[in-house]
Amino acid sequence: MRRSLVVVTALFAVLTLSVGLLSGCSSSSSKNSASAAVDYSKPGPYPVGTTSFMMGDRMVYMFYPADKDRLGEGTPVTSYSSADAFPPALRAAIPAALIQEVPLDATKDAPIATDGPFPVVIHSHGFGGYPEFTSQHLAHLASWGFVSAAPDHLERDLAANSLGKVVRGETDVQDLRNTLAHLQADNASGPFAGSMNFDELAAEGHSAGGSAAGKFAYDPEVKTFIGQAPGAPLKMNYDGTTTADQITAAYAAQTPPDKPSMLLAGEVDQTIPLARVTEEYNWLAAPKRFLVLKGAGHNAFTDICKPIREGGGLMQYSGKLPAPDSLLRLGEDGCTPENLDPDTGYAVINHMTVAQLRHVFGLDTSDASLSSSYVESLFPDAIARYDIQG
């Protein structure tokens, strides 16, 4: 990858803070196909299709297992631009040298594979983020037979933060519900008709999106949820004055969703500290899993962590941008040489996510791929903690 950093994108995004087996595909037709442990960090058996659609005034990005015999009907995608997160007027003001092309291997508008219906994952991006910044992860899920969709939360995305137009509330949870409704309509007619299995529906989210996914998990349609360095999924008003004691009290007053769950966290996360994620894990109902990535920070869960690291971080711009050093350091959270290598981090995240979903949905006959011994053998230097209950 070329050295040029997504300085504007990465800075604003965090300154505002916030051997795959062919028989192992994840369609309903392949249930109970894998009892031995499988390395799900490797790409799965499906080529990846991608598309996007407007849902009212906001974009939704979608990834899905594509029909390998009909890829020629779509358009190959080899990357996306980090500038996509900005509206055209603001995008035009970003120096070309600061725009990063993020690698992506997919085919736009390719027909979906015909051996579904496939499980569905709805993803929520973080505060100051953008749904496209998890494209690599969602594409990986698609390669293993999952349909994934990620809406843009306009009230708290990168553009809203950059323009000072953040609106707090729970519109992000409604975005997830609206995305589900849109997918259900697509499943009734059109090119995706009959391709999705909503009896196997998961919610997933990063940071503030982890909070949204946890709240969405109370809906009966959602069967499981995964939080990535998640905010607390509590029914309370967050603002700059919310204290740790208030969050603890809110946990005590609220019953957790009665769904299988998994939390993934960074050991040295400076944005949502490990102690806060641990508190959520302790509160959640079993069955549950909690994995901490050794040396990882908050942005280990995004595509743009690697280019930040490869570009030398953000502190090199100290005094050159209208932002204090404290915010520049937060922009580097998890994306500097002393942190876990981003490729290794994504390998852990991808393996745990696919393995967890396949286990919860009964697509694997055992949880061998999630066993502590197997996970630690795959990633011997990347796991700081791994707890399993239930």
N, C-alpha and C positions, 0 to 999 in steps of 0.2 A: 504494500500500500504506500502511496506517496506520502511524504512527510507532512504536507500541509494540514494544519489543525482545523478542526471545526471550532475555531475560537469563539466566534460570535454565538454559534448554536450551543456549544457545550457550556460556555460561560453563563448565558442567560438561563439555560435549562436548570443549572444547579444553583446559580446565584439566587434565583427566586425560591429555591429550596423545596425548597421543600426539604462383528460379526453379525449384523442384523440378519435374521432369518426371514426368507420370503414368506414362510408360514407364520411369521410373527406380526403381520400387519394388523392394524387396529380396527378393522371393520367388524360389524357385528357377526359377519359370517366366519370370522376367525377366532371366536371365543374359545377359551380353554386350549389355546394352541401352544403355549410356552410354559412348561413347568420348571425347566432349568433356568439358571440366571442368564440374562442377556445384557450385553453392553449397549444401552440405549443412547449413549453419547454419540455413537456413530450414526450417520444418516440412515434413514429407514428405506424400505423397498420401493416407496412411491416417488416419482418425480413430483415437484411442487407446482401447483397452480396458484395464481394470485389474481385478485381483482379488487376494485374499490367501488364504493357506491355512496351517494349522498343520502343522508337520513335527516330530512329537514335541512337545517343550515350547517350540518357537520358531516365530515367525511368518516367513513368506516373502511378500514383495511381488512381484507379477508384472504386467508391462505387455506389451501385444501389439497388433498391427494389428487393428482391429475391422472388422466388416462394416458398411459405411456405410448399408446398407438395413435394418439391424436394430438400430440404436442405441436405438430406443424400447423394446427389451426389457430394457435396462439402466437404471441410475440415474446421472444426470449428477453429476460430481464437479468442483467449482470450486476446492477448496482442501483442505489437510489441516492439522491442528493440530500444532504443535511439541511439545505435551504428550503426544502419542501415544507418545513414546519412553520415558515413565515408566510404571511399574506403577500401577494405580488408586490405591493408598494414598498413594503419593508424589505422584501427579498432583494429588490433591485439596489438597495443601499448597501448590501453586504459585499465587501471586496471579494472578487472571484478567487483570489489566492487563499481565502479563509474558508472556502467551501469544501467539504469532504464528500467524496463519492464512497459510499459504504457498500462493500460487496454483498451481493445477493444472488442466489441461483434459483430462479423460478421462471415460469412461463405465464405471462399475463393473458388472462381470458382463455386458457386452455380448458377443454371439457373436463369435468370431474370424473374420477375413476368410477367404474360401474359396479364394483363389488361391495358397495356400502349396504345399508346406511352407516355413516360414520359418527362417532362421538363428537361432541361440540364443546369448544372452549371459548369463553368470552373473556377478553383481557382488558384490564383498566390500567392506563399509563399513570405515571407519577405527576405530582405537582410541578409545574414548569416543564413538563416533558411533552412528548408527542407520540401517538400510537405507532408511527412508522419506525421509531427508534428501537422497537423490539421485533422488527421484521425477521431477523436471523433466527431468533428463538421460535417465533410462530411458524416460520417455514420449516424448522426442524420438526415441530409437532406434526405438521402436515405430511412430512415424509414418512411418519409412522402411522398415518391413517386417521388424523384428527382434523376436523374443520375448525379453524380458529378465526375469530373476528375481534377487532379492536377499534372502538369508536374514539373520536377526538372529543375530549372534554373541553369545549370552547371556553368555559368559565374559568379554567385554571391551567390552560395549556401554555406552551412556550410563548406563543404570540400574545396571549392575554397578559402574561407576566412582563413581557418585553415592553408592552404598551401601557402598563399600569392599569389594566382593566379587569383584574381578578375579581370574581364574584364568588364568595364562599357560600356553601350550602351542600345539598345532596343531589344536585342535578346530575352528578356523575353516576350515581346509582340508577337514576332514571334513564340515563344514556344506555346503561347495560340492559335494562329491561326493554327499552325500545329496540336495541340491537337484537335481542332474542325474538321479539315480535316480528322484526323484519326478516330474520332468518326463517322463522316458522312460515311466513308468507312465501318466501322463496322455495321452501320445501314442498309447498302445495302445487306450484306450477312453475314453468320456466326451466332454464337449463340445470338448475339444482334440485328439481323435483324429486322427492323420494330419497335424497342423498344423505340426509342428516337424521340422526337418532337422538331425539331430545329426552329420551329416558336415560341417556348418558350425557348429562350436561354438567360442565364444570365452570366455576368462576375463578379467575386468576388476576392478580394485580400487584404492581410494584409501588411501594411507598404509599402515597395517598390513594393510589389505585388498589393497594392491598386492603386499605380500610374500606373502600367502595366494594371490593369483591367480598369481603367478610360480611358487609351489610346485605349485599345481594344474596348471600348464602342463606339468609332467613327465608327467602322465597321458596315455596315448595318445589318449583321446577328444578332448582339447583341441587345436585346430588353430592357435590364435594367442592372444596375451594382450596386454593393455594395462595399463600401470601409471600411475596418477595420483599424482604426488608420492610414489612408492612406497617402502616399506621394502624392505630387501634380501631377496630370495627364497632365503635360505640355510638349510641344515639345521644350525642351531646354536641353543643356548639363549641367548635374550636376557634380560638383566636390567639393573638400574641400573648395573652395573659393566662392561658390554660396551664395549670400546674400539674406536676407529677402526682401530687396527692389527689387532685380532682379526677385524674384518669384512673387512679387506683380505686377511688370511691365509686366511679362509674362501672368499673369491672364488677365490683362487689354487688352492685344493684341490678346488674343485667345478666340474664341467662344466655350462655353461648349457643350458637346454632347447633342443632343436633345432627351434625353431618361429619363424615370423615374429613380430616384436614391435614395439611402439611405447611409448615413455615420454613422458609429458607432465609438465612440472615448472614450479614457480614460481621466477622469477628471485631473489626476495628471501624465499623460504621460510625461516622461522626454526625450524621444527619438524624438517623433514628437509631440511637445506641442499642447495643445488644441487650442491655437490661430491660428496655421497653418491650422488645420482641419476646424476650423470655417471660415477661409478665403476661403477655397475651397467650403464649403457649401454656403456661400453668393454668390459665383460666379456661382454655378450650376443653371441650368434651372429648373423650376418647371415642374411637381410635384416632390417634394423631401422631405426627412425626415432626421432628425439629432437627434440622441440619444447619450447622454454622460453618461457613466457608472460612478457612484459615487465612488470615491476612487480607481478607476482602473488605471493601468499603461499600458505600451506598450505591455507587454507579456500576458495580460489577454486573448488574442486571440489565444493562442497556448496551446496544450496539456501539454507542459512541465512546465507551470507556477505552477501547483499544486505540482509536486514533488520538485521544487525549494523551494517553501514555506515550505513544510513538512520536507525538509531536513535541514532547518535552514538558508537558504539563501546562498549567496556567500561570504559575507564579513568575514565569519569565516576563509576563506583561504587567508586573507590579509597577505602578507609577505611570503606565502608558494608557490605562483605561480608567474610566470614572467609577472605580469600585475599590473599596478598602481591601487590604491584603487578607483580612479574615474571610471575606467572601471568595476571594480567589482560591484560598486553601480549601474552602468547602467545595468549590468547583472541581477540585482534584480528588475528591473523596473516593478513594479506592482505585484511582487510575494513575498511580505513579509507580516507579520501579520497585519500591519497597513493598508494594501490595501484591496480592495474588495475581499471577499472569492472567489477563482477561480471557484468553483462549481456554485455559484450564478451568477458570471459573464457569464459563459458559458450558463446558463439557459436563461439569458436575450438575449445574442447573438443568441442562437438557436431559441428562440421564434420570435424575431424580423425578423430574416432572412426568416424563413418559412412563417410567416404571410405576409411579404412584397412580397415575390415571388408569393404566392398564390393570393394576391390582384392584383398585376401587370398583372399576366397571366389570370385573370378572373376566377380563380378556386373557389374563394369565392364570394358570391353575394354582400358582403359589406366589408368595412374595419373595422368592429367592433373589430377584434382582434388587430388592430393597434391603436385604439382610445387611447387618453391620459389617460382617466379615467380607462380603462381596463388594460393598461400596468402598470400604477402606482399601481393598486390594486394587480396585480400579484407580483410586485417587489417593495414594498413600501419603502425600504431602499437602493435601488440600482440605482435609477435614479437621476442624477444631473440636467439634462436638456433634454427636448424632444420638438423639433420644427417640425411642419408640414406646408408645403406650397404647395398649389395646390391639 
